[in-house]
Amino acid sequence: MLCAEKLQRLMMAGVLIIAYFLMSIGSIYGNILLFFVIAMIVLWAITDFCPSIWTFSKLFGHCKNYR
């Protein structure tokens, strides 16, 4: 079952794949997309707030740890 944290990681991987593809064909949009992802990760590291996890947790709920 998908939950906020897993969905965010899958989405980040998908966005990075798209950015890599765009950069490989020489598009400036790949660099812009990569800069956006880096900026969001830095925001998450500094403030401990990730907008996508916040949004996905409202829609899908947080992951439950079974450990």
CYANA upper distance limits for C-alpha pairs under 8 A (distance plus 0.5 A):
  2 LEU  CA      6 LYS  CA      6.83
  2 LEU  CA      7 LEU  CA      6.65
  2 LEU  CA     60 PHE  CA      7.75
  3 CYS  CA      7 LEU  CA      6.46
  3 CYS  CA     56 PHE  CA      8.04
  3 CYS  CA     57 SER  CA      7.75
  3 CYS  CA     60 PHE  CA      5.93
  3 CYS  CA     61 GLY  CA      6.26
  3 CYS  CA     62 HIS  CA      6.05
  3 CYS  CA     63 CYS  CA      5.68
  4 ALA  CA      8 GLN  CA      6.56
  4 ALA  CA     53 ILE  CA      6.09
  4 ALA  CA     54 TRP  CA      8.39
  4 ALA  CA     56 PHE  CA      5.25
  4 ALA  CA     57 SER  CA      5.37
  4 ALA  CA     59 LEU  CA      8.46
  4 ALA  CA     60 PHE  CA      6.41
  4 ALA  CA     61 GLY  CA      6.38
  4 ALA  CA     62 HIS  CA      5.76
  4 ALA  CA     63 CYS  CA      7.01
  5 GLU  CA      9 ARG  CA      6.85
  5 GLU  CA     53 ILE  CA      6.67
  5 GLU  CA     56 PHE  CA      8.40
  5 GLU  CA     57 SER  CA      8.44
  5 GLU  CA     62 HIS  CA      7.28
  5 GLU  CA     63 CYS  CA      7.02
  6 LYS  CA     10 LEU  CA      6.76
  6 LYS  CA     63 CYS  CA      8.18
  7 LEU  CA     11 MET  CA      6.53
  7 LEU  CA     56 PHE  CA      8.03
  8 GLN  CA     12 MET  CA      6.57
  8 GLN  CA     52 SER  CA      6.92
  8 GLN  CA     53 ILE  CA      6.61
  8 GLN  CA     56 PHE  CA      8.01
  9 ARG  CA     13 ALA  CA      6.70
 10 LEU  CA     14 GLY  CA      6.72
 11 MET  CA     15 VAL  CA      6.65
 12 MET  CA     16 LEU  CA      6.62
 12 MET  CA     37 VAL  CA      8.21
 13 ALA  CA     17 ILE  CA      6.69
 14 GLY  CA     18 ILE  CA      6.77
 15 VAL  CA     19 ALA  CA      6.61
 15 VAL  CA     33 LEU  CA      8.23
 16 LEU  CA     20 TYR  CA      6.53
 16 LEU  CA     33 LEU  CA      8.49
 16 LEU  CA     34 LEU  CA      7.35
 16 LEU  CA     37 VAL  CA      8.31
 17 ILE  CA     21 PHE  CA      6.68
 18 ILE  CA     22 LEU  CA      6.64
 18 ILE  CA     30 GLY  CA      7.85
 19 ALA  CA     23 MET  CA      6.60
 19 ALA  CA     29 TYR  CA      7.94
 19 ALA  CA     30 GLY  CA      4.73
 19 ALA  CA     31 ASN  CA      7.40
 19 ALA  CA     33 LEU  CA      6.29
 19 ALA  CA     34 LEU  CA      6.41
 20 TYR  CA     24 SER  CA      6.58
 20 TYR  CA     30 GLY  CA      6.92
 21 PHE  CA     25 ILE  CA      6.99
 21 PHE  CA     30 GLY  CA      7.78
 22 LEU  CA     26 GLY  CA      6.94
 22 LEU  CA     27 SER  CA      5.78
 22 LEU  CA     28 ILE  CA      8.04
 22 LEU  CA     29 TYR  CA      7.03
 22 LEU  CA     30 GLY  CA      5.06
 23 MET  CA     27 SER  CA      5.91
 23 MET  CA     28 ILE  CA      7.37
 23 MET  CA     29 TYR  CA      7.94
 23 MET  CA     30 GLY  CA      5.16
 23 MET  CA     31 ASN  CA      6.94
 27 SER  CA     31 ASN  CA      8.18
 28 ILE  CA     32 ILE  CA      6.99
 29 TYR  CA     33 LEU  CA      6.48
 30 GLY  CA     34 LEU  CA      6.59
 31 ASN  CA     35 PHE  CA      6.59
 32 ILE  CA     36 PHE  CA      6.71
 33 LEU  CA     37 VAL  CA      6.83
 34 LEU  CA     38 ILE  CA      6.72
 35 PHE  CA     39 ALA  CA      6.56
 36 PHE  CA     40 MET  CA      6.71
 37 VAL  CA     41 ILE  CA      6.77
 38 ILE  CA     42 VAL  CA      6.70
 39 ALA  CA     43 LEU  CA      6.62
 40 MET  CA     44 TRP  CA      6.62
 40 MET  CA     50 CYS  CA      7.77
 41 ILE  CA     45 ALA  CA      6.65
 41 ILE  CA     50 CYS  CA      8.30
 42 VAL  CA     46 ILE  CA      6.61
 43 LEU  CA     47 THR  CA      6.40
 43 LEU  CA     48 ASP  CA      7.91
 43 LEU  CA     49 PHE  CA      7.53
 43 LEU  CA     50 CYS  CA      7.77
 44 TRP  CA     48 ASP  CA      5.29
 44 TRP  CA     49 PHE  CA      5.41
 44 TRP  CA     50 CYS  CA      5.49
 45 ALA  CA     49 PHE  CA      8.24
 49 PHE  CA     54 TRP  CA      8.18
 50 CYS  CA     54 TRP  CA      6.71
 51 PRO  CA     55 THR  CA      6.67
 52 SER  CA     56 PHE  CA      6.47
 53 ILE  CA     57 SER  CA      6.31
 54 TRP  CA     58 LYS  CA      7.01
 55 THR  CA     59 LEU  CA      7.08
 56 PHE  CA     60 PHE  CA      6.14
 56 PHE  CA     61 GLY  CA      7.40
 57 SER  CA     61 GLY  CA      4.69
 57 SER  CA     62 HIS  CA      5.84
